[in-house]
Every structure is written in C-alpha cells, then in structure tokens.
C-alpha cells in the first residue's frame, strides 16, 4: 500500500464496494468531504467511482483505498493532523 501501509492504518472494512464505502463514511462520520478520483492523500492517489467521500473524526482520517488485486478497504489513519487541515479546505 505504499505510504498508506507505512502509516499502519486500521482496517475498518475490507472487500467492500465503492458504494459501501460511501454509505459507511456518510453514515458514521458527520464530518465528511467529497473528493474527486485522483485526490492526493498520504502520498497516494485515491481512486474509485465518484462520488468518493473521506471522513474526519478528531485528528483521524477515514477513507477508501483500493489496492490492485486485493480490493477496496476502508481505512482509518490516526493522528493525521495535516491531512485533516487540508481536507477542511475542500468545499462540502
């Protein structure tokens, strides 16, 4: 997973669809942001079928991540203060 793997993200769900990612993030995190495919997060590009949502809870970022040949995961990156600040500049 490149840089994402080095962060030791918590896996909240695995083998999920893009639709399931959207529903999970919108349903569980009142602070969420819609990003375009190709959004740069933790030195990786988020891919998927739009709309793609990224959630924020405190200093944590919750996001879908697709690893080729392994499927799509919902990950939580703890202590991601800089990414949270950058996400908060995305129009809601």
VMD Tcl script that builds the backbone (N, CA, C; Angstrom):
set m [mol new atoms 276]
animate dup $m
set s [atomselect $m all]
$s set {name element resname resid chain x y z} {
  {N N UNK 1 A 0.812 -1.203 0.000}
  {CA C UNK 1 A 0.000 0.000 0.000}
  {C C UNK 1 A 0.850 1.260 0.000}
  {N N UNK 2 A 2.118 1.133 -0.224}
  {CA C UNK 2 A 2.952 2.320 -0.280}
  {C C UNK 2 A 2.967 3.053 1.040}
  {N N UNK 3 A 2.841 4.357 0.984}
  {CA C UNK 3 A 2.889 5.195 2.185}
  {C C UNK 3 A 1.746 4.868 3.141}
  {N N UNK 4 A 0.615 4.492 2.615}
  {CA C UNK 4 A -0.526 4.155 3.467}
  {C C UNK 4 A -0.166 2.959 4.341}
  {N N UNK 5 A 0.500 1.990 3.772}
  {CA C UNK 5 A 0.896 0.810 4.533}
  {C C UNK 5 A 1.885 1.180 5.649}
  {N N UNK 6 A 2.767 2.114 5.380}
  {CA C UNK 6 A 3.744 2.549 6.379}
  {C C UNK 6 A 3.068 3.254 7.559}
  {N N UNK 7 A 1.886 3.827 7.345}
  {CA C UNK 7 A 1.171 4.515 8.422}
  {C C UNK 7 A 0.505 3.540 9.383}
  {N N UNK 8 A 0.429 2.289 9.021}
  {CA C UNK 8 A -0.230 1.272 9.854}
  {C C UNK 8 A -1.679 1.667 10.154}
  {N N UNK 9 A -2.402 1.899 9.107}
  {CA C UNK 9 A -3.805 2.286 9.224}
  {C C UNK 9 A -4.626 1.125 9.777}
  {N N UNK 10 A -5.667 1.478 10.499}
  {CA C UNK 10 A -6.620 0.494 10.989}
  {C C UNK 10 A -7.583 0.158 9.854}
  {N N UNK 11 A -7.783 -1.115 9.602}
  {CA C UNK 11 A -8.721 -1.549 8.565}
  {C C UNK 11 A -10.104 -1.651 9.207}
  {N N UNK 12 A -11.029 -0.814 8.746}
  {CA C UNK 12 A -12.400 -0.828 9.263}
  {C C UNK 12 A -13.278 -1.800 8.492}
  {N N UNK 13 A -12.973 -1.998 7.213}
  {CA C UNK 13 A -13.719 -2.945 6.381}
  {C C UNK 13 A -12.840 -3.317 5.190}
  {N N UNK 14 A -13.024 -4.529 4.701}
  {CA C UNK 14 A -12.267 -4.954 3.525}
  {C C UNK 14 A -13.203 -5.619 2.525}
  {N N UNK 15 A -12.722 -5.682 1.289}
  {CA C UNK 15 A -13.502 -6.280 0.206}
  {C C UNK 15 A -14.877 -5.628 0.072}
  {N N UNK 16 A -14.891 -4.300 0.109}
  {CA C UNK 16 A -16.144 -3.550 0.014}
  {C C UNK 16 A -16.233 -2.867 -1.348}
  {N N UNK 17 A -17.445 -2.493 -1.707}
  {CA C UNK 17 A -17.667 -1.771 -2.957}
  {C C UNK 17 A -17.515 -0.275 -2.696}
  {N N UNK 18 A -17.397 0.480 -3.774}
  {CA C UNK 18 A -17.306 1.936 -3.626}
  {C C UNK 18 A -18.586 2.485 -3.005}
  {N N UNK 19 A -19.710 1.911 -3.360}
  {CA C UNK 19 A -20.989 2.323 -2.784}
  {C C UNK 19 A -21.025 2.060 -1.281}
  {N N UNK 20 A -20.526 0.908 -0.860}
  {CA C UNK 20 A -20.483 0.592 0.573}
  {C C UNK 20 A -19.558 1.554 1.322}
  {N N UNK 21 A -18.469 1.947 0.687}
  {CA C UNK 21 A -17.563 2.932 1.303}
  {C C UNK 21 A -18.295 4.244 1.549}
  {N N UNK 22 A -18.984 4.726 0.516}
  {CA C UNK 22 A -19.737 5.984 0.648}
  {C C UNK 22 A -20.734 5.898 1.793}
  {N N UNK 23 A -21.543 4.838 1.796}
  {CA C UNK 23 A -22.580 4.682 2.819}
  {C C UNK 23 A -21.972 4.622 4.218}
  {N N UNK 24 A -20.888 3.908 4.375}
  {CA C UNK 24 A -20.246 3.768 5.682}
  {C C UNK 24 A -19.717 5.115 6.175}
  {N N UNK 25 A -19.011 5.813 5.314}
  {CA C UNK 25 A -18.411 7.090 5.728}
  {C C UNK 25 A -19.486 8.126 6.002}
  {N N UNK 26 A -20.459 8.262 5.136}
  {CA C UNK 26 A -21.524 9.248 5.350}
  {C C UNK 26 A -22.346 8.883 6.583}
  {N N UNK 27 A -22.608 7.600 6.781}
  {CA C UNK 27 A -23.450 7.159 7.886}
  {C C UNK 27 A -22.786 7.181 9.252}
  {N N UNK 28 A -21.460 7.141 9.290}
  {CA C UNK 28 A -20.758 7.038 10.567}
  {C C UNK 28 A -19.939 8.261 10.956}
  {N N UNK 29 A -19.737 9.172 10.032}
  {CA C UNK 29 A -18.896 10.325 10.319}
  {C C UNK 29 A -19.576 11.596 9.818}
  {N N UNK 30 A -20.137 12.394 10.749}
  {CA C UNK 30 A -20.852 13.592 10.313}
  {C C UNK 30 A -19.946 14.591 9.584}
  {N N UNK 31 A -18.645 14.564 9.858}
  {CA C UNK 31 A -17.723 15.432 9.115}
  {C C UNK 31 A -17.126 14.589 7.995}
  {N N UNK 32 A -17.568 14.859 6.787}
  {CA C UNK 32 A -17.051 14.134 5.634}
  {C C UNK 32 A -16.964 15.079 4.447}
  {N N UNK 33 A -16.097 14.740 3.540}
  {CA C UNK 33 A -15.814 15.586 2.386}
  {C C UNK 33 A -15.827 14.743 1.127}
  {N N UNK 34 A -16.385 15.320 0.075}
  {CA C UNK 34 A -16.414 14.645 -1.215}
  {C C UNK 34 A -15.179 15.075 -1.999}
  {N N UNK 35 A -14.418 14.089 -2.476}
  {CA C UNK 35 A -13.215 14.378 -3.256}
  {C C UNK 35 A -13.331 13.701 -4.614}
  {N N UNK 36 A -12.578 14.197 -5.535}
  {CA C UNK 36 A -12.564 13.633 -6.887}
  {C C UNK 36 A -11.607 12.445 -6.950}
  {N N UNK 37 A -11.859 11.495 -7.858}
  {CA C UNK 37 A -10.879 10.435 -8.068}
  {C C UNK 37 A -9.527 11.078 -8.389}
  {N N UNK 38 A -8.478 10.537 -7.816}
  {CA C UNK 38 A -7.155 11.108 -8.012}
  {C C UNK 38 A -6.742 12.062 -6.900}
  {N N UNK 39 A -7.649 12.272 -5.904}
  {CA C UNK 39 A -7.301 13.139 -4.775}
  {C C UNK 39 A -6.061 12.565 -4.089}
  {N N UNK 40 A -5.118 13.420 -3.786}
  {CA C UNK 40 A -3.839 13.016 -3.207}
  {C C UNK 40 A -3.946 13.011 -1.682}
  {N N UNK 41 A -3.755 11.846 -1.073}
  {CA C UNK 41 A -3.874 11.686 0.376}
  {C C UNK 41 A -2.742 10.777 0.837}
  {N N UNK 42 A -1.909 11.249 1.759}
  {CA C UNK 42 A -0.781 10.447 2.268}
  {C C UNK 42 A 0.121 9.936 1.149}
  {N N UNK 43 A 0.426 10.745 0.199}
  {CA C UNK 43 A 1.320 10.376 -0.910}
  {C C UNK 43 A 0.788 9.260 -1.791}
  {N N UNK 44 A -0.510 9.017 -1.757}
  {CA C UNK 44 A -1.148 8.079 -2.686}
  {C C UNK 44 A -2.347 8.788 -3.302}
  {N N UNK 45 A -2.817 8.263 -4.402}
  {CA C UNK 45 A -3.980 8.827 -5.065}
  {C C UNK 45 A -5.187 7.935 -4.787}
  {N N UNK 46 A -6.260 8.560 -4.358}
  {CA C UNK 46 A -7.497 7.837 -4.084}
  {C C UNK 46 A -8.203 7.592 -5.412}
  {N N UNK 47 A -8.524 6.338 -5.675}
  {CA C UNK 47 A -9.237 6.007 -6.904}
  {C C UNK 47 A -10.586 5.415 -6.537}
  {N N UNK 48 A -11.498 5.456 -7.490}
  {CA C UNK 48 A -12.807 4.866 -7.256}
  {C C UNK 48 A -13.860 5.488 -8.127}
  {N N UNK 49 A -15.061 5.007 -7.934}
  {CA C UNK 49 A -16.216 5.505 -8.671}
  {C C UNK 49 A -16.793 6.669 -7.878}
  {N N UNK 50 A -16.880 7.866 -8.492}
  {CA C UNK 50 A -17.405 9.020 -7.759}
  {C C UNK 50 A -18.890 8.858 -7.441}
  {N N UNK 51 A -19.363 9.502 -6.405}
  {CA C UNK 51 A -18.620 10.384 -5.514}
  {C C UNK 51 A -17.809 9.584 -4.490}
  {N N UNK 52 A -16.634 10.087 -4.164}
  {CA C UNK 52 A -15.758 9.474 -3.166}
  {C C UNK 52 A -15.791 10.351 -1.926}
  {N N UNK 53 A -16.071 9.750 -0.778}
  {CA C UNK 53 A -16.134 10.503 0.464}
  {C C UNK 53 A -15.003 10.102 1.389}
  {N N UNK 54 A -14.477 11.104 2.093}
  {CA C UNK 54 A -13.438 10.915 3.098}
  {C C UNK 54 A -13.988 11.489 4.386}
  {N N UNK 55 A -13.930 10.711 5.468}
  {CA C UNK 55 A -14.456 11.158 6.749}
  {C C UNK 55 A -13.354 11.676 7.657}
  {N N UNK 56 A -13.774 12.523 8.612}
  {CA C UNK 56 A -12.853 13.054 9.614}
  {C C UNK 56 A -13.492 12.866 10.979}
  {N N UNK 57 A -12.686 12.385 11.924}
  {CA C UNK 57 A -13.129 12.260 13.303}
  {C C UNK 57 A -11.937 12.673 14.176}
  {N N UNK 58 A -12.021 13.863 14.755}
  {CA C UNK 58 A -10.888 14.383 15.513}
  {C C UNK 58 A -9.714 14.591 14.579}
  {N N UNK 59 A -8.586 13.947 14.888}
  {CA C UNK 59 A -7.397 14.022 14.030}
  {C C UNK 59 A -7.244 12.787 13.150}
  {N N UNK 60 A -8.311 12.015 13.024}
  {CA C UNK 60 A -8.277 10.799 12.216}
  {C C UNK 60 A -8.932 11.048 10.860}
  {N N UNK 61 A -8.403 10.386 9.846}
  {CA C UNK 61 A -8.979 10.432 8.504}
  {C C UNK 61 A -9.456 9.026 8.164}
  {N N UNK 62 A -10.694 8.929 7.698}
  {CA C UNK 62 A -11.287 7.646 7.312}
  {C C UNK 62 A -11.523 7.720 5.806}
  {N N UNK 63 A -10.983 6.754 5.063}
  {CA C UNK 63 A -11.030 6.885 3.613}
  {C C UNK 63 A -11.031 5.519 2.928}
  {N N UNK 64 A -11.557 5.482 1.701}
  {CA C UNK 64 A -11.494 4.242 0.924}
  {C C UNK 64 A -10.134 4.152 0.247}
  {N N UNK 65 A -9.618 2.958 0.177}
  {CA C UNK 65 A -8.345 2.760 -0.508}
  {C C UNK 65 A -8.423 1.450 -1.289}
  {N N UNK 66 A -8.104 1.526 -2.565}
  {CA C UNK 66 A -8.132 0.345 -3.416}
  {C C UNK 66 A -6.706 -0.102 -3.680}
  {N N UNK 67 A -6.443 -1.348 -3.345}
  {CA C UNK 67 A -5.138 -1.952 -3.601}
  {C C UNK 67 A -5.338 -2.952 -4.730}
  {N N UNK 68 A -4.702 -2.724 -5.874}
  {CA C UNK 68 A -4.894 -3.631 -7.005}
  {C C UNK 68 A -4.702 -5.099 -6.596}
  {N N UNK 69 A -5.560 -5.923 -7.085}
  {CA C UNK 69 A -5.559 -7.373 -6.837}
  {C C UNK 69 A -6.006 -7.744 -5.421}
  {N N UNK 70 A -6.284 -6.761 -4.565}
  {CA C UNK 70 A -6.707 -7.057 -3.203}
  {C C UNK 70 A -8.053 -6.432 -2.858}
  {N N UNK 71 A -8.542 -5.541 -3.685}
  {CA C UNK 71 A -9.846 -4.941 -3.461}
  {C C UNK 71 A -9.799 -3.601 -2.744}
  {N N UNK 72 A -10.977 -3.192 -2.304}
  {CA C UNK 72 A -11.129 -1.882 -1.672}
  {C C UNK 72 A -11.334 -2.050 -0.174}
  {N N UNK 73 A -10.689 -1.182 0.572}
  {CA C UNK 73 A -10.716 -1.182 2.029}
  {C C UNK 73 A -11.211 0.171 2.524}
  {N N UNK 74 A -11.747 0.194 3.723}
  {CA C UNK 74 A -11.999 1.453 4.418}
  {C C UNK 74 A -10.959 1.509 5.528}
  {N N UNK 75 A -10.142 2.548 5.492}
  {CA C UNK 75 A -9.032 2.673 6.427}
  {C C UNK 75 A -9.210 3.876 7.344}
  {N N UNK 76 A -8.662 3.773 8.547}
  {CA C UNK 76 A -8.598 4.904 9.478}
  {C C UNK 76 A -7.120 5.192 9.736}
  {N N UNK 77 A -6.716 6.421 9.444}
  {CA C UNK 77 A -5.361 6.878 9.728}
  {C C UNK 77 A -5.446 7.801 10.939}
  {N N UNK 78 A -4.825 7.397 12.011}
  {CA C UNK 78 A -4.867 8.181 13.252}
  {C C UNK 78 A -3.789 9.263 13.248}
  {N N UNK 79 A -4.107 10.368 13.913}
  {CA C UNK 79 A -3.141 11.448 14.066}
  {C C UNK 79 A -2.714 12.095 12.765}
  {N N UNK 80 A -3.647 12.249 11.857}
  {CA C UNK 80 A -3.354 12.802 10.529}
  {C C UNK 80 A -3.704 14.289 10.482}
  {N N UNK 81 A -3.142 15.053 11.393}
  {CA C UNK 81 A -3.492 16.465 11.564}
  {C C UNK 81 A -3.353 17.272 10.284}
  {N N UNK 82 A -2.258 17.091 9.560}
  {CA C UNK 82 A -2.043 17.874 8.335}
  {C C UNK 82 A -3.072 17.527 7.267}
  {N N UNK 83 A -3.385 16.247 7.122}
  {CA C UNK 83 A -4.376 15.850 6.120}
  {C C UNK 83 A -5.762 16.344 6.501}
  {N N UNK 84 A -6.092 16.317 7.794}
  {CA C UNK 84 A -7.386 16.827 8.250}
  {C C UNK 84 A -7.500 18.313 7.898}
  {N N UNK 85 A -6.461 19.073 8.171}
  {CA C UNK 85 A -6.480 20.505 7.855}
  {C C UNK 85 A -6.661 20.733 6.357}
  {N N UNK 86 A -6.003 19.940 5.543}
  {CA C UNK 86 A -6.134 20.091 4.090}
  {C C UNK 86 A -7.531 19.698 3.610}
  {N N UNK 87 A -8.085 18.635 4.180}
  {CA C UNK 87 A -9.441 18.230 3.808}
  {C C UNK 87 A -10.457 19.302 4.143}
  {N N UNK 88 A -10.238 20.002 5.237}
  {CA C UNK 88 A -11.193 21.033 5.654}
  {C C UNK 88 A -11.215 22.217 4.705}
  {N N UNK 89 A -10.298 22.266 3.740}
  {CA C UNK 89 A -10.333 23.315 2.721}
  {C C UNK 89 A -11.163 22.888 1.516}
  {N N UNK 90 A -11.559 21.597 1.471}
  {CA C UNK 90 A -12.389 21.084 0.375}
  {C C UNK 90 A -13.826 21.544 0.611}
  {N N UNK 91 A -14.453 22.151 -0.401}
  {CA C UNK 91 A -15.867 22.551 -0.225}
  {C C UNK 91 A -16.743 21.360 0.114}
  {N N UNK 92 A -17.684 21.573 1.032}
  {CA C UNK 92 A -18.582 20.469 1.449}
  {C C UNK 92 A -19.852 20.468 0.670}
}
mol reanalyze $m
mol bondsrecalc $m
mol representation Tube
mol addrep $m
